[in-house]
């Protein structure tokens, strides 16, 4: 599935993609923390 994008990613798109992944993970973590806080307040 991802084999088609591997060569292009290894040539030079690796760094921007890693930054995007890092941002997405950070946003996801903050979203999870927000949901947990709401659940704790609900209890």
mmCIF file of the N, C-alpha and C atoms, coordinates in Angstrom:
data_MODEL
# 
_entry.id   MODEL 
# 
loop_
_atom_site.group_PDB 
_atom_site.id 
_atom_site.type_symbol 
_atom_site.label_atom_id 
_atom_site.label_alt_id 
_atom_site.label_comp_id 
_atom_site.label_asym_id 
_atom_site.label_entity_id 
_atom_site.label_seq_id 
_atom_site.pdbx_PDB_ins_code 
_atom_site.Cartn_x 
_atom_site.Cartn_y 
_atom_site.Cartn_z 
_atom_site.occupancy 
_atom_site.B_iso_or_equiv 
_atom_site.pdbx_formal_charge 
_atom_site.auth_seq_id 
_atom_site.auth_comp_id 
_atom_site.auth_asym_id 
_atom_site.auth_atom_id 
_atom_site.pdbx_PDB_model_num 
ATOM 1   N N  . UNK A 1 1  ? 0.823   -1.206 0.000  1.00 0.00 ? 1  UNK A N  1 
ATOM 2   C CA . UNK A 1 1  ? 0.000   0.000  0.000  1.00 0.00 ? 1  UNK A CA 1 
ATOM 3   C C  . UNK A 1 1  ? 0.866   1.269  0.000  1.00 0.00 ? 1  UNK A C  1 
ATOM 4   N N  . UNK A 1 2  ? 1.804   1.344  0.936  1.00 0.00 ? 2  UNK A N  1 
ATOM 5   C CA . UNK A 1 2  ? 2.617   2.556  1.062  1.00 0.00 ? 2  UNK A CA 1 
ATOM 6   C C  . UNK A 1 2  ? 3.910   2.418  0.264  1.00 0.00 ? 2  UNK A C  1 
ATOM 7   N N  . UNK A 1 3  ? 4.083   1.263  -0.414 1.00 0.00 ? 3  UNK A N  1 
ATOM 8   C CA . UNK A 1 3  ? 5.335   1.012  -1.134 1.00 0.00 ? 3  UNK A CA 1 
ATOM 9   C C  . UNK A 1 3  ? 5.536   2.045  -2.243 1.00 0.00 ? 3  UNK A C  1 
ATOM 10  N N  . UNK A 1 4  ? 4.453   2.579  -2.789 1.00 0.00 ? 4  UNK A N  1 
ATOM 11  C CA . UNK A 1 4  ? 4.580   3.541  -3.891 1.00 0.00 ? 4  UNK A CA 1 
ATOM 12  C C  . UNK A 1 4  ? 5.155   4.866  -3.389 1.00 0.00 ? 4  UNK A C  1 
ATOM 13  N N  . UNK A 1 5  ? 4.870   5.227  -2.144 1.00 0.00 ? 5  UNK A N  1 
ATOM 14  C CA . UNK A 1 5  ? 5.324   6.520  -1.634 1.00 0.00 ? 5  UNK A CA 1 
ATOM 15  C C  . UNK A 1 5  ? 6.673   6.406  -0.929 1.00 0.00 ? 5  UNK A C  1 
ATOM 16  N N  . UNK A 1 6  ? 7.168   5.203  -0.707 1.00 0.00 ? 6  UNK A N  1 
ATOM 17  C CA . UNK A 1 6  ? 8.429   5.028  0.019  1.00 0.00 ? 6  UNK A CA 1 
ATOM 18  C C  . UNK A 1 6  ? 9.626   5.684  -0.675 1.00 0.00 ? 6  UNK A C  1 
ATOM 19  N N  . UNK A 1 7  ? 9.860   5.436  -1.970 1.00 0.00 ? 7  UNK A N  1 
ATOM 20  C CA . UNK A 1 7  ? 11.045  6.022  -2.622 1.00 0.00 ? 7  UNK A CA 1 
ATOM 21  C C  . UNK A 1 7  ? 11.026  7.547  -2.547 1.00 0.00 ? 7  UNK A C  1 
ATOM 22  N N  . UNK A 1 8  ? 9.896   8.174  -2.812 1.00 0.00 ? 8  UNK A N  1 
ATOM 23  C CA . UNK A 1 8  ? 9.789   9.632  -2.777 1.00 0.00 ? 8  UNK A CA 1 
ATOM 24  C C  . UNK A 1 8  ? 10.005  10.137 -1.363 1.00 0.00 ? 8  UNK A C  1 
ATOM 25  N N  . UNK A 1 9  ? 9.482   9.424  -0.396 1.00 0.00 ? 9  UNK A N  1 
ATOM 26  C CA . UNK A 1 9  ? 9.602   9.851  0.999  1.00 0.00 ? 9  UNK A CA 1 
ATOM 27  C C  . UNK A 1 9  ? 11.056  9.770  1.450  1.00 0.00 ? 9  UNK A C  1 
ATOM 28  N N  . UNK A 1 10 ? 11.782  8.770  0.963  1.00 0.00 ? 10 UNK A N  1 
ATOM 29  C CA . UNK A 1 10 ? 13.173  8.606  1.407  1.00 0.00 ? 10 UNK A CA 1 
ATOM 30  C C  . UNK A 1 10 ? 14.107  9.601  0.718  1.00 0.00 ? 10 UNK A C  1 
ATOM 31  N N  . UNK A 1 11 ? 13.682  10.147 -0.417 1.00 0.00 ? 11 UNK A N  1 
ATOM 32  C CA . UNK A 1 11 ? 14.571  11.056 -1.162 1.00 0.00 ? 11 UNK A CA 1 
ATOM 33  C C  . UNK A 1 11 ? 14.657  12.421 -0.481 1.00 0.00 ? 11 UNK A C  1 
ATOM 34  N N  . UNK A 1 12 ? 13.540  12.955 0.014  1.00 0.00 ? 12 UNK A N  1 
ATOM 35  C CA . UNK A 1 12 ? 13.641  14.279 0.615  1.00 0.00 ? 12 UNK A CA 1 
ATOM 36  C C  . UNK A 1 12 ? 12.374  14.736 1.311  1.00 0.00 ? 12 UNK A C  1 
ATOM 37  N N  . UNK A 1 13 ? 11.301  13.933 1.237  1.00 0.00 ? 13 UNK A N  1 
ATOM 38  C CA . UNK A 1 13 ? 10.047  14.338 1.859  1.00 0.00 ? 13 UNK A CA 1 
ATOM 39  C C  . UNK A 1 13 ? 9.994   13.832 3.302  1.00 0.00 ? 13 UNK A C  1 
ATOM 40  N N  . UNK A 1 14 ? 11.043  13.167 3.735  1.00 0.00 ? 14 UNK A N  1 
ATOM 41  C CA . UNK A 1 14 ? 11.048  12.564 5.070  1.00 0.00 ? 14 UNK A CA 1 
ATOM 42  C C  . UNK A 1 14 ? 10.951  13.597 6.176  1.00 0.00 ? 14 UNK A C  1 
ATOM 43  N N  . UNK A 1 15 ? 11.724  14.683 6.054  1.00 0.00 ? 15 UNK A N  1 
ATOM 44  C CA . UNK A 1 15 ? 11.737  15.662 7.136  1.00 0.00 ? 15 UNK A CA 1 
ATOM 45  C C  . UNK A 1 15 ? 10.402  16.383 7.307  1.00 0.00 ? 15 UNK A C  1 
ATOM 46  N N  . UNK A 1 16 ? 9.820   16.937 6.237  1.00 0.00 ? 16 UNK A N  1 
ATOM 47  C CA . UNK A 1 16 ? 8.515   17.604 6.402  1.00 0.00 ? 16 UNK A CA 1 
ATOM 48  C C  . UNK A 1 16 ? 7.458   16.650 6.935  1.00 0.00 ? 16 UNK A C  1 
ATOM 49  N N  . UNK A 1 17 ? 7.460   15.419 6.450  1.00 0.00 ? 17 UNK A N  1 
ATOM 50  C CA . UNK A 1 17 ? 6.466   14.449 6.905  1.00 0.00 ? 17 UNK A CA 1 
ATOM 51  C C  . UNK A 1 17 ? 6.632   14.182 8.393  1.00 0.00 ? 17 UNK A C  1 
ATOM 52  N N  . UNK A 1 18 ? 7.884   14.084 8.855  1.00 0.00 ? 18 UNK A N  1 
ATOM 53  C CA . UNK A 1 18 ? 8.130   13.821 10.269 1.00 0.00 ? 18 UNK A CA 1 
ATOM 54  C C  . UNK A 1 18 ? 7.605   14.977 11.111 1.00 0.00 ? 18 UNK A C  1 
ATOM 55  N N  . UNK A 1 19 ? 7.765   16.203 10.596 1.00 0.00 ? 19 UNK A N  1 
ATOM 56  C CA . UNK A 1 19 ? 7.259   17.378 11.317 1.00 0.00 ? 19 UNK A CA 1 
ATOM 57  C C  . UNK A 1 19 ? 5.741   17.328 11.389 1.00 0.00 ? 19 UNK A C  1 
ATOM 58  N N  . UNK A 1 20 ? 5.108   16.970 10.268 1.00 0.00 ? 20 UNK A N  1 
ATOM 59  C CA . UNK A 1 20 ? 3.643   16.883 10.244 1.00 0.00 ? 20 UNK A CA 1 
ATOM 60  C C  . UNK A 1 20 ? 3.170   15.822 11.221 1.00 0.00 ? 20 UNK A C  1 
ATOM 61  N N  . UNK A 1 21 ? 3.842   14.667 11.221 1.00 0.00 ? 21 UNK A N  1 
ATOM 62  C CA . UNK A 1 21 ? 3.463   13.588 12.135 1.00 0.00 ? 21 UNK A CA 1 
ATOM 63  C C  . UNK A 1 21 ? 3.619   14.047 13.582 1.00 0.00 ? 21 UNK A C  1 
ATOM 64  N N  . UNK A 1 22 ? 4.703   14.774 13.863 1.00 0.00 ? 22 UNK A N  1 
ATOM 65  C CA . UNK A 1 22 ? 4.946   15.268 15.227 1.00 0.00 ? 22 UNK A CA 1 
ATOM 66  C C  . UNK A 1 22 ? 3.830   16.213 15.656 1.00 0.00 ? 22 UNK A C  1 
ATOM 67  N N  . UNK A 1 23 ? 3.430   17.111 14.757 1.00 0.00 ? 23 UNK A N  1 
ATOM 68  C CA . UNK A 1 23 ? 2.357   18.065 15.074 1.00 0.00 ? 23 UNK A CA 1 
ATOM 69  C C  . UNK A 1 23 ? 1.047   17.325 15.310 1.00 0.00 ? 23 UNK A C  1 
ATOM 70  N N  . UNK A 1 24 ? 0.758   16.359 14.443 1.00 0.00 ? 24 UNK A N  1 
ATOM 71  C CA . UNK A 1 24 ? -0.493  15.593 14.580 1.00 0.00 ? 24 UNK A CA 1 
ATOM 72  C C  . UNK A 1 24 ? -0.520  14.851 15.910 1.00 0.00 ? 24 UNK A C  1 
ATOM 73  N N  . UNK A 1 25 ? 0.614   14.224 16.267 1.00 0.00 ? 25 UNK A N  1 
ATOM 74  C CA . UNK A 1 25 ? 0.676   13.495 17.537 1.00 0.00 ? 25 UNK A CA 1 
ATOM 75  C C  . UNK A 1 25 ? 0.494   14.443 18.711 1.00 0.00 ? 25 UNK A C  1 
ATOM 76  N N  . UNK A 1 26 ? 1.105   15.624 18.637 1.00 0.00 ? 26 UNK A N  1 
ATOM 77  C CA . UNK A 1 26 ? 0.976   16.599 19.725 1.00 0.00 ? 26 UNK A CA 1 
ATOM 78  C C  . UNK A 1 26 ? -0.473  17.028 19.891 1.00 0.00 ? 26 UNK A C  1 
ATOM 79  N N  . UNK A 1 27 ? -1.127  17.339 18.776 1.00 0.00 ? 27 UNK A N  1 
ATOM 80  C CA . UNK A 1 27 ? -2.533  17.753 18.829 1.00 0.00 ? 27 UNK A CA 1 
ATOM 81  C C  . UNK A 1 27 ? -3.392  16.626 19.389 1.00 0.00 ? 27 UNK A C  1 
ATOM 82  N N  . UNK A 1 28 ? -3.103  15.388 18.971 1.00 0.00 ? 28 UNK A N  1 
ATOM 83  C CA . UNK A 1 28 ? -3.873  14.240 19.442 1.00 0.00 ? 28 UNK A CA 1 
ATOM 84  C C  . UNK A 1 28 ? -3.703  14.066 20.951 1.00 0.00 ? 28 UNK A C  1 
ATOM 85  N N  . UNK A 1 29 ? -2.473  14.253 21.437 1.00 0.00 ? 29 UNK A N  1 
ATOM 86  C CA . UNK A 1 29 ? -2.215  14.099 22.874 1.00 0.00 ? 29 UNK A CA 1 
ATOM 87  C C  . UNK A 1 29 ? -2.986  15.155 23.658 1.00 0.00 ? 29 UNK A C  1 
ATOM 88  N N  . UNK A 1 30 ? -2.947  16.414 23.185 1.00 0.00 ? 30 UNK A N  1 
ATOM 89  C CA . UNK A 1 30 ? -3.678  17.468 23.890 1.00 0.00 ? 30 UNK A CA 1 
ATOM 90  C C  . UNK A 1 30 ? -5.178  17.196 23.855 1.00 0.00 ? 30 UNK A C  1 
ATOM 91  N N  . UNK A 1 31 ? -5.674  16.675 22.728 1.00 0.00 ? 31 UNK A N  1 
ATOM 92  C CA . UNK A 1 31 ? -7.097  16.352 22.616 1.00 0.00 ? 31 UNK A CA 1 
ATOM 93  C C  . UNK A 1 31 ? -7.464  15.258 23.615 1.00 0.00 ? 31 UNK A C  1 
ATOM 94  N N  . UNK A 1 32 ? -6.610  14.225 23.726 1.00 0.00 ? 32 UNK A N  1 
ATOM 95  C CA . UNK A 1 32 ? -6.877  13.147 24.678 1.00 0.00 ? 32 UNK A CA 1 
ATOM 96  C C  . UNK A 1 32 ? -6.857  13.676 26.104 1.00 0.00 ? 32 UNK A C  1 
ATOM 97  N N  . UNK A 1 33 ? -5.900  14.552 26.407 1.00 0.00 ? 33 UNK A N  1 
ATOM 98  C CA . UNK A 1 33 ? -5.829  15.128 27.755 1.00 0.00 ? 33 UNK A CA 1 
ATOM 99  C C  . UNK A 1 33 ? -7.097  15.924 28.041 1.00 0.00 ? 33 UNK A C  1 
ATOM 100 N N  . UNK A 1 34 ? -7.588  16.663 27.069 1.00 0.00 ? 34 UNK A N  1 
ATOM 101 C CA . UNK A 1 34 ? -8.811  17.439 27.248 1.00 0.00 ? 34 UNK A CA 1 
ATOM 102 C C  . UNK A 1 34 ? -10.000 16.530 27.509 1.00 0.00 ? 34 UNK A C  1 
ATOM 103 N N  . UNK A 1 35 ? -10.094 15.428 26.755 1.00 0.00 ? 35 UNK A N  1 
ATOM 104 C CA . UNK A 1 35 ? -11.208 14.502 26.944 1.00 0.00 ? 35 UNK A CA 1 
ATOM 105 C C  . UNK A 1 35 ? -11.132 13.855 28.321 1.00 0.00 ? 35 UNK A C  1 
ATOM 106 N N  . UNK A 1 36 ? -9.928  13.470 28.741 1.00 0.00 ? 36 UNK A N  1 
ATOM 107 C CA . UNK A 1 36 ? -9.754  12.845 30.060 1.00 0.00 ? 36 UNK A CA 1 
ATOM 108 C C  . UNK A 1 36 ? -10.158 13.834 31.153 1.00 0.00 ? 36 UNK A C  1 
ATOM 109 N N  . UNK A 1 37 ? -9.755  15.081 30.998 1.00 0.00 ? 37 UNK A N  1 
ATOM 110 C CA . UNK A 1 37 ? -10.091 16.099 32.010 1.00 0.00 ? 37 UNK A CA 1 
ATOM 111 C C  . UNK A 1 37 ? -11.602 16.257 32.092 1.00 0.00 ? 37 UNK A C  1 
ATOM 112 N N  . UNK A 1 38 ? -12.298 16.278 30.940 1.00 0.00 ? 38 UNK A N  1 
ATOM 113 C CA . UNK A 1 38 ? -13.755 16.413 30.943 1.00 0.00 ? 38 UNK A CA 1 
ATOM 114 C C  . UNK A 1 38 ? -14.395 15.212 31.613 1.00 0.00 ? 38 UNK A C  1 
ATOM 115 N N  . UNK A 1 39 ? -13.857 14.003 31.329 1.00 0.00 ? 39 UNK A N  1 
ATOM 116 C CA . UNK A 1 39 ? -14.410 12.804 31.952 1.00 0.00 ? 39 UNK A CA 1 
ATOM 117 C C  . UNK A 1 39 ? -14.217 12.839 33.455 1.00 0.00 ? 39 UNK A C  1 
ATOM 118 N N  . UNK A 1 40 ? -13.030 13.268 33.907 1.00 0.00 ? 40 UNK A N  1 
ATOM 119 C CA . UNK A 1 40 ? -12.753 13.336 35.337 1.00 0.00 ? 40 UNK A CA 1 
ATOM 120 C C  . UNK A 1 40 ? -13.671 14.361 36.013 1.00 0.00 ? 40 UNK A C  1 
ATOM 121 N N  . UNK A 1 41 ? -13.880 15.498 35.354 1.00 0.00 ? 41 UNK A N  1 
ATOM 122 C CA . UNK A 1 41 ? -14.763 16.510 35.929 1.00 0.00 ? 41 UNK A CA 1 
ATOM 123 C C  . UNK A 1 41 ? -16.195 15.988 35.973 1.00 0.00 ? 41 UNK A C  1 
ATOM 124 N N  . UNK A 1 42 ? -16.556 15.174 34.969 1.00 0.00 ? 42 UNK A N  1 
ATOM 125 C CA . UNK A 1 42 ? -17.913 14.619 34.924 1.00 0.00 ? 42 UNK A CA 1 
ATOM 126 C C  . UNK A 1 42 ? -18.143 13.654 36.094 1.00 0.00 ? 42 UNK A C  1 
ATOM 127 N N  . UNK A 1 43 ? -17.079 12.916 36.471 1.00 0.00 ? 43 UNK A N  1 
ATOM 128 C CA . UNK A 1 43 ? -17.230 11.991 37.571 1.00 0.00 ? 43 UNK A CA 1 
ATOM 129 C C  . UNK A 1 43 ? -17.331 12.773 38.880 1.00 0.00 ? 43 UNK A C  1 
# 
